Amino acid sequence: MSVLVVGSVAIDSVETPFGKDPDAIGGSALHFSAAAKTYSPIHVVGVAGEDFPWDKIEFLKKHGVDLDGLTTEAGKTFRWGGRYHKNMNRRDTLFTDLNVFENFQPVIPDHYKDDKYVFLANIQPQLQHDVLDQMNSPELVVLDTMNLWINNTRESLMDLIKRIDILIVNDEELFDLTGKHSLFKGADEILAMGPKAIVVKKGEHGAVLIDKHGLFLAPAYPVENVMDPTGAGDSFAGGFLGYLAREKDLDKMTLRRGIVHGAVVASFIVEDFSFNRLRDLTQQEIDHRVEALRGFTSF
């Protein structure tokens, strides 16, 4: 089953304690696609500038990712620069140049409009509304957001949450959304608005799924050498939603296994810069870590 992703396309300048890449290909749409490609056909909508190195994402096409919705506009590609601390949960943003992304207006190609699974990556909420307005009858809509939209476009975002099925946020974003210090009370408030589930990302500590069935805790896969955590959240979403689309099921255990697959795929992307580690990632490698994680948590 095909998955539509609408999000950013970027060229990142990344520094970590273990190296740097001044021209790392990134953006939520591409990180998601690189992660989800192993599971399901992916349709991408985004915008790049004239300086974008298309040859660096040729591997996505070879893996069946459809880039017909990825357009090129006059100007430069969205650029972001960041420097990570020794504790790589902390980073400093050095610059953000929106460039062609500033005027991004997503247009969904006709052959994408029947996609049943949709990932609304982190962009302005009104644009996410516009995407849903163009879709026919999606069965599962997953939303990512951030503090900027929570604080500056709250009304639009709250209306959007009523239209989606699963919300993915971290602890801080959930607090900003609900004002609840308790993860569980905050999740209950979001679920009361209409979503079927909420996923709370906890970085190196894994993720929490809360839905009508209760609580599911998935640890992160322990990675020996973390090189670059950029895009880990979007790759988590790619593994999660890609798995759900492959299984074509949204029951209790499929959702829980999807969380585990998201955590496992995210464990690969952090082992190198950009999505280099995901380029030739195989299902066998993923399955090996899923089974290892199962063993780590069995008692």
BELUR-V783948 format. One record per helix or strand of 3 or more residues. SS is the DSSP state (H for helix, E for strand). FROM is the first residue (numbers start at 0). TO is the last residue. If there is no record, write none. Layout:
<<SS | FROM | TO> <SS | FROM | TO>>
//
This chain:
<<E | 2 | 5> <E | 9 | 15> <E | 18 | 25> <H | 27 | 35> <E | 41 | 48> <H | 53 | 61> <E | 64 | 72> <E | 77 | 83> <E | 90 | 96> <H | 98 | 102> <H | 109 | 111> <E | 116 | 119> <H | 124 | 133> <E | 139 | 143> <H | 146 | 151> <H | 153 | 160> <E | 165 | 169> <H | 170 | 177> <H | 182 | 190> <E | 196 | 200> <H | 202 | 204> <E | 206 | 210> <E | 213 | 217> <H | 231 | 246> <H | 251 | 268> <H | 275 | 277> <H | 282 | 295>>
//
